[in-house]
Amino acid sequence: MSNSGWNHRSKNTLPLQLPITYLKPVKRNTITHEFNSGSHAEILPIQESDDNLSEASKLLRQGIQQQQSGELIAALKSLQQSLGLFQAVGDLQKQAQALSFLGLVTYSAGDYKGTISYSQECLSLLNNTSDLAVQMQALSHLGNAYRHLNDHKKAIEFLEKCLKITQQLQDKRSQVAALNNLGLVYKGLSNFTQAIEYQQQSLEIVRELKDNWGEEQVLKNLGNAWYALDNYPKAIAYYEQCVVLAHSLKNVRSASQVLKNLGNACYALGDYAKAIKYYEDRLHLAREIQDKRSEEQSLGSLGVACEALGDYNKAITYYEERLLLARNIKDRRSEEQALASLRVACYALGDYAKAMQYQQGTSSNNL
């Protein structure tokens, strides 16, 4: 649950921390969706008494829609203009609303210092109002931004305040996010037991809501927490549920990420055959979406797992494919790793002549 914001047209805000030409969404495990849907109707301006207010409201709606579709630069401009117009008519509450949604754009772009500045200003404008929904959002932004800046104490402080408001409002969707994000903070502190406790609560509520997108994210985070505790069977159980949901939602990139974790967890347990199955599934997905980096990683993982089973010939096949791909995408580091893996596998087979070819940086395909 997070939104964040900045606006250089606002009198009291800090300048942009991130050049707008570089605004791109940043991937993370925070849940932010609860502010992208149902709450909009409650916080959009209702009374539009003059042209400025009408235009400001229109720009605010437009900015929200642009943010939802990933058009961060366009969203930023619309929301900045909206904030400026709300300032012109002196409407503090609607300024706070605009700042909150500007916050979402900033957080989405990874400008966490900007997030903090705008969210703090948003809260200062709400001091004398009872707009708990916007306060909840601003507190969420602050907590999540401080988490990314590794200030865990402040992150917990703001997210706990946010959680209390979600409970006061009986806003279960936002509770899911607050609990999940608190879990992420405690995971950052290596307090995995507390992280799991929060995220387990989050999972129970998100299942009650039948929110498959939110459930998929929480399952992934729970798997990660158990993985960090080296409890691979528990991690696998959550990851497997997550992959099923990811496939049903056609969230291919998420499925690819979790399949990697599943393969690694199975490998750690010594279940190399199962690890290979998950790595192969990831390889097929990577090729389907033409994700060369995931394809290269999958080929390397498959080679390692085949070696663990003693199948050096199959390992060499995968390492050769990785080598060719690394050269194709001009990744010198991966190329060197593939050559090193090929040398080791060839030595294990007693094929010293071929090992020497790889020592010289060549492969059978080049000869």
C-alpha positions in Angstrom: 0.0 0.0 0.0 1.8 3.0 -1.0 1.5 6.2 -2.9 4.0 9.1 -2.8 4.5 12.4 -4.4 6.2 15.6 -5.4 5.4 18.8 -7.4 7.7 21.7 -8.1 4.7 24.0 -8.7 3.7 23.5 -5.1 5.0 26.3 -2.8 6.2 24.1 0.0 7.4 21.0 -1.8 10.9 20.0 -2.6 12.1 20.0 -6.2 11.9 16.8 -8.3 14.4 14.3 -7.1 14.3 12.4 -10.4 14.5 13.9 -13.9 11.1 13.4 -15.5 12.6 12.0 -18.6 13.7 9.0 -16.6 10.5 8.2 -14.8 10.0 4.4 -15.1 8.1 2.1 -12.8 10.2 0.3 -10.3 9.4 -3.3 -9.4 9.1 -4.2 -5.7 7.1 -6.4 -3.4 5.1 -3.6 -1.8 1.3 -3.8 -2.3 0.0 -0.6 -3.6 -3.3 -1.6 -5.4 -5.7 -0.7 -2.6 -5.5 3.0 -3.5 -5.9 2.5 -7.2 -9.6 1.6 -7.2 -12.4 1.8 -4.7 -11.1 4.8 -2.7 -11.0 7.2 -5.7 -14.7 7.9 -5.6 -14.5 8.9 -1.9 -11.7 11.3 -2.3 -12.2 13.0 -5.6 -13.6 16.6 -5.4 -17.4 16.7 -5.5 -18.3 20.4 -5.4 -16.8 22.3 -8.3 -17.7 26.0 -7.7 -15.6 27.7 -10.4 -13.6 27.0 -13.5 -10.3 26.5 -11.6 -11.8 23.9 -9.3 -13.5 22.1 -12.2 -10.3 22.0 -14.2 -8.3 20.9 -11.2 -10.7 18.0 -10.6 -10.6 17.0 -14.2 -6.7 17.0 -14.1 -6.7 15.0 -10.9 -8.9 12.3 -12.4 -6.8 12.3 -15.6 -3.6 12.0 -13.6 -4.9 9.0 -11.7 -5.9 7.2 -14.9 -2.5 7.9 -16.4 -0.7 6.5 -13.3 -2.8 3.4 -13.5 -1.8 2.8 -17.1 1.9 3.4 -16.3 2.2 6.8 -18.0 4.2 8.3 -15.1 5.4 11.4 -16.9 2.0 12.3 -18.1 0.5 11.6 -14.7 3.1 13.8 -13.0 2.3 16.7 -15.3 -1.5 16.4 -14.8 -1.3 16.1 -11.1 1.2 19.0 -10.8 -1.2 21.2 -12.7 -4.1 20.0 -10.6 -2.2 20.8 -7.4 -1.4 24.3 -8.6 -5.0 25.0 -9.4 -6.2 23.7 -6.0 -3.6 26.0 -4.4 -4.9 28.9 -6.4 -8.4 28.5 -4.9 -7.0 27.8 -1.4 -8.6 24.4 -1.0 -6.2 22.7 1.5 -8.0 19.3 1.6 -8.0 18.9 -2.2 -4.4 19.9 -2.3 -3.7 17.1 0.1 -5.5 14.7 -2.2 -3.5 15.8 -5.2 -0.3 15.5 -3.1 -1.2 12.0 -2.1 -1.7 10.9 -5.7 1.4 12.7 -6.8 3.0 10.5 -4.1 1.9 7.4 -5.9 3.7 8.5 -9.1 6.9 9.3 -7.1 6.9 6.0 -5.3 6.3 4.2 -8.5 9.3 5.9 -10.0 11.6 5.1 -7.0 12.0 8.7 -5.9 11.7 7.9 -2.2 13.0 11.2 -0.9 10.5 13.0 -3.0 7.9 10.6 -1.7 8.7 11.6 1.9 8.6 15.3 1.1 5.2 15.3 -0.5 3.7 12.8 1.9 4.8 14.9 4.9 3.3 18.0 3.3 0.1 16.1 2.6 -0.2 15.2 6.3 0.5 18.8 7.4 -2.4 20.0 5.3 -4.7 17.4 6.9 -4.0 18.4 10.5 -7.4 20.0 11.0 -9.4 17.6 8.9 -10.9 14.2 9.4 -10.0 12.8 6.0 -8.7 9.5 7.3 -8.5 7.9 3.9 -5.9 10.4 2.6 -4.0 10.3 5.9 -3.9 6.5 5.6 -2.4 6.8 2.1 0.2 9.4 3.2 1.3 7.3 6.1 1.6 4.3 3.8 3.8 6.2 1.4 6.0 7.4 4.2 6.4 3.9 5.7 7.2 2.3 2.3 9.6 5.0 1.3 11.5 4.8 4.6 11.7 1.0 4.1 13.4 1.4 0.8 15.8 3.9 2.4 16.6 1.3 5.1 15.2 3.5 8.0 13.3 0.6 9.4 12.3 2.4 12.7 10.5 5.2 10.9 9.0 2.7 8.4 7.5 0.7 11.2 6.2 3.9 13.0 4.3 5.1 9.9 3.0 1.7 8.8 1.7 0.9 12.2 -0.2 4.2 12.2 -1.5 3.4 8.8 -2.6 0.0 10.0 -4.6 1.5 12.9 -6.5 3.7 10.5 -7.3 0.8 8.1 -8.7 -1.0 11.1 -10.6 2.1 12.2 -12.1 2.5 8.8 -12.7 -1.3 8.5 -10.9 -1.1 5.1 -9.8 -4.7 4.7 -8.1 -4.2 1.3 -5.9 -1.6 2.9 -5.3 -3.8 5.9 -3.9 -6.4 3.5 -1.4 -3.9 2.2 -0.4 -2.5 5.6 0.2 -5.9 7.1 2.1 -7.1 4.0 4.3 -4.0 4.0 5.0 -4.3 7.7 6.1 -7.8 7.1 8.5 -6.5 4.4 10.1 -4.1 6.9 10.6 -6.8 9.5 12.1 -9.1 6.8 14.5 -6.2 6.1 15.4 -6.3 9.8 16.0 -10.1 9.4 13.1 -10.6 11.9 11.5 -13.3 9.8 9.2 -14.6 12.5 7.5 -11.3 12.8 7.5 -10.8 9.1 5.7 -14.1 8.6 3.2 -13.3 11.4 2.2 -10.0 9.6 2.0 -11.6 6.2 0.1 -14.6 7.4 -2.6 -12.1 8.7 -2.5 -10.4 5.4 -3.0 -13.7 3.5 -6.1 -14.6 5.6 -7.7 -11.2 4.8 -6.8 -11.2 1.1 -8.3 -14.7 0.7 -11.5 -13.5 2.4 -11.6 -10.7 -0.2 -11.0 -13.2 -3.0 -8.3 -10.8 -4.3 -6.2 -13.1 -6.5 -3.7 -10.4 -7.4 -3.1 -9.4 -3.8 -2.9 -13.1 -2.7 -0.3 -13.9 -5.3 1.9 -11.1 -4.0 1.5 -12.1 -0.3 2.2 -15.8 -1.1 5.4 -14.8 -2.9 6.5 -12.7 0.1 5.7 -15.5 2.6 7.7 -17.9 0.4 10.6 -15.5 0.5 10.5 -15.2 4.3 10.5 -18.9 4.8 13.3 -19.3 2.2 15.3 -16.7 4.2 14.8 -19.0 7.3 16.2 -21.9 5.2 12.8 -23.6 5.7 12.6 -24.8 2.1 9.6 -27.1 2.4 7.5 -24.2 3.7 8.9 -21.9 1.1 8.1 -24.4 -1.7 4.5 -24.8 -0.4 3.9 -21.0 -0.7 5.8 -20.6 -4.0 3.8 -23.5 -5.6 0.5 -21.8 -4.6 1.8 -18.5 -6.0 2.8 -20.0 -9.3 -0.6 -21.5 -9.8 -2.2 -18.0 -9.2 0.4 -16.3 -11.4 -0.5 -18.6 -14.3 -4.2 -18.1 -13.8 -3.7 -14.3 -13.8 -1.4 -14.6 -16.8 1.3 -12.8 -14.8 4.1 -14.4 -16.7 7.0 -12.3 -15.2 5.9 -13.1 -11.7 5.6 -16.8 -12.5 9.1 -16.7 -14.0 10.5 -15.2 -10.8 8.8 -17.6 -8.5 9.8 -20.6 -10.7 13.4 -19.6 -10.2 12.9 -19.5 -6.4 11.2 -22.9 -6.5 14.1 -24.4 -8.4 16.6 -23.0 -6.0 14.6 -24.3 -3.0 14.3 -27.8 -4.4 18.1 -27.7 -5.3 18.8 -26.7 -1.7 16.9 -29.7 -0.5 18.8 -32.0 -2.9 15.7 -32.7 -5.0 17.6 -32.0 -8.3 15.0 -33.7 -10.5 12.3 -31.4 -9.3 14.6 -28.4 -9.5 15.2 -29.2 -13.1 11.5 -29.3 -13.8 11.0 -25.8 -12.4 14.1 -24.4 -14.2 12.7 -25.9 -17.4 9.3 -24.3 -16.8 11.1 -21.0 -16.3 13.2 -21.5 -19.4 10.0 -22.0 -21.5 8.4 -18.9 -20.1 11.5 -16.8 -20.7 11.6 -17.9 -24.3 7.9 -17.2 -24.6 8.2 -13.6 -23.5 11.7 -13.2 -25.1 13.3 -12.4 -21.7 17.0 -13.1 -22.6 18.3 -12.5 -19.1 15.9 -15.0 -17.5 16.7 -17.5 -20.4 20.4 -17.1 -19.7 20.0 -17.6 -16.0 17.7 -20.6 -16.5 20.2 -22.3 -18.8 23.0 -21.8 -16.2 20.7 -23.2 -13.4 19.8 -26.2 -15.5 23.4 -27.0 -16.2 24.3 -26.9 -12.4 21.3 -29.1 -11.5 22.2 -31.6 -14.2 25.8 -31.7 -12.9 24.4 -32.4 -9.4 22.7 -35.5 -10.9 25.9 -36.5 -12.6 24.5 -35.9 -16.1 27.5 -34.0 -17.4 26.6 -34.4 -21.1 23.2 -32.7 -20.5 24.9 -30.1 -18.4 27.3 -29.3 -21.2 24.4 -29.0 -23.6 22.8 -26.3 -21.4 26.1 -24.5 -20.8 26.8 -24.4 -24.5 23.3 -22.8 -25.1 24.1 -20.3 -22.3 27.5 -19.5 -23.9 25.9 -18.8 -27.3 23.2 -16.7 -25.8 25.7 -14.7 -23.6 27.7 -14.0 -26.8 24.6 -13.0 -28.6 23.6 -10.5 -26.0 27.2 -9.4 -25.5 27.3 -10.3 -21.8 31.0 -10.9 -21.2 30.6 -11.9 -17.5 28.0 -14.6 -18.3 30.2 -15.8 -21.2 33.1 -16.3 -18.9 30.9 -18.1 -16.4 29.6 -20.4 -19.1 33.1 -21.2 -20.3 34.3 -21.9 -16.7 31.3 -24.3 -16.2 32.0 -26.0 -19.5 35.7 -26.6 -18.5 34.7 -28.1 -15.2 32.1 -30.4 -16.8 34.5 -31.6 -19.5 37.2 -32.3 -16.9 34.6 -34.4 -15.0 34.0 -36.4 -18.1 37.7 -36.8 -18.8 37.4 -34.8 -22.0 40.6 -32.8 -21.5 40.9 -31.8 -25.1 37.5 -30.1 -25.1 38.2 -28.6 -21.7 41.3 -26.9 -23.3 39.2 -25.5 -26.1 37.0 -23.8 -23.5 40.1 -22.7 -21.6 41.1 -20.8 -24.8 37.6 -19.2 -25.0 36.3 -21.3 -27.8 33.6 -23.9 -28.1 32.9 -26.8 -30.5 30.5 -24.6 -32.4 33.3 -22.3 -33.3 35.7 -24.9 -34.6 
